[in-house]
Amino acid sequence: MTAKLITNLTEARVSVVEGESDTPTDAVLKVSYLIRDDGYRIEGPVRLTDSDGKVIWADDVRNSRFARSTSSSFVENVARKVEAFLFRQK
């Protein structure tokens, strides 16, 4: 899921640095998720925090209801929401 999320964020023109880095970052994305028992639903909280740890954006994200791939749908929805927030700020 991490690789899919990085790919989707990069395609959405969001610069991504994975893991620990000496390079200063503008924000840190934290994604938690739960795969439901039926295997067709993934949902979870997504938070974007500034370098001090203050939450600057948060949302609950779910996969699209009739998606072919629940995990791809979930990360696409995360990337779309993050992109919308970031580019709305510019």
C-alpha positions as CSV (number, residue, x, y, z in Angstrom):
1,M,0.0,0.0,0.0
2,T,2.9,2.4,0.7
3,A,4.3,2.0,-2.8
4,K,0.8,2.6,-4.3
5,L,0.3,5.7,-2.1
6,I,3.7,7.2,-3.1
7,T,3.0,6.5,-6.8
8,N,-0.4,8.2,-6.5
9,L,0.9,11.2,-4.6
10,T,3.8,11.6,-7.1
11,E,1.3,11.5,-10.0
12,A,-0.7,14.2,-8.2
13,R,2.4,16.4,-8.2
14,V,3.0,16.0,-4.5
15,S,6.7,15.8,-3.6
16,V,7.3,12.8,-1.4
17,V,10.3,11.9,0.9
18,E,9.9,8.4,2.4
19,G,11.2,7.6,5.9
20,E,13.6,9.6,8.0
21,S,15.3,12.4,6.2
22,D,17.8,15.2,6.9
23,T,15.9,17.3,4.4
24,P,13.4,19.7,6.0
25,T,9.8,18.7,5.2
26,D,6.8,20.9,4.9
27,A,4.4,18.2,6.3
28,V,4.2,14.6,7.4
29,L,1.4,12.3,6.1
30,K,0.1,9.7,8.6
31,V,-2.3,7.1,7.3
32,S,-3.9,4.3,9.3
33,Y,-6.3,1.9,7.9
34,L,-8.5,-1.0,8.7
35,I,-9.5,-3.7,6.3
36,R,-13.1,-4.9,7.1
37,D,-13.9,-8.5,7.6
38,D,-15.7,-8.7,4.2
39,G,-12.4,-7.8,2.5
40,Y,-14.2,-5.2,0.3
41,R,-13.9,-2.1,2.5
42,I,-10.8,-0.3,3.7
43,E,-11.2,2.8,5.8
44,G,-9.1,4.9,8.1
45,P,-8.0,8.3,9.4
46,V,-5.5,10.4,7.4
47,R,-3.6,13.3,9.0
48,L,-1.2,15.8,7.6
49,T,1.0,17.4,10.3
50,D,3.4,20.3,10.1
51,S,7.1,19.9,11.2
52,D,6.1,20.6,14.8
53,G,3.5,17.8,14.8
54,K,0.5,20.1,14.6
55,V,-2.4,18.7,12.5
56,I,-3.0,21.0,9.6
57,W,-5.5,18.7,7.8
58,A,-7.3,15.5,8.7
59,D,-10.1,13.3,7.1
60,D,-11.5,9.8,7.2
61,V,-10.9,8.0,3.9
62,R,-12.6,5.0,2.5
63,N,-12.2,3.1,-0.7
64,S,-14.8,3.6,-3.5
65,R,-17.7,1.3,-3.1
66,F,-17.6,-0.5,-6.4
67,A,-13.8,-0.4,-7.1
68,R,-12.1,-3.3,-8.7
69,S,-9.2,-3.0,-6.3
70,T,-10.0,-1.9,-2.7
71,S,-6.4,-1.0,-1.9
72,S,-5.9,1.0,-5.1
73,S,-9.1,2.8,-4.6
74,F,-8.2,3.6,-1.0
75,V,-4.8,5.1,-1.8
76,E,-6.2,7.0,-4.9
77,N,-8.8,8.6,-2.5
78,V,-6.1,9.5,0.0
79,A,-3.9,11.0,-2.8
80,R,-6.8,12.9,-4.3
81,K,-7.8,14.4,-0.9
82,V,-4.2,15.4,0.0
83,E,-3.7,16.9,-3.4
84,A,-6.9,18.9,-3.1
85,F,-5.9,20.3,0.3
86,L,-2.3,21.1,-0.7
87,F,-3.2,22.9,-3.9
88,R,-6.1,24.7,-2.4
89,Q,-3.5,26.2,0.0
90,K,-1.4,27.7,-2.8
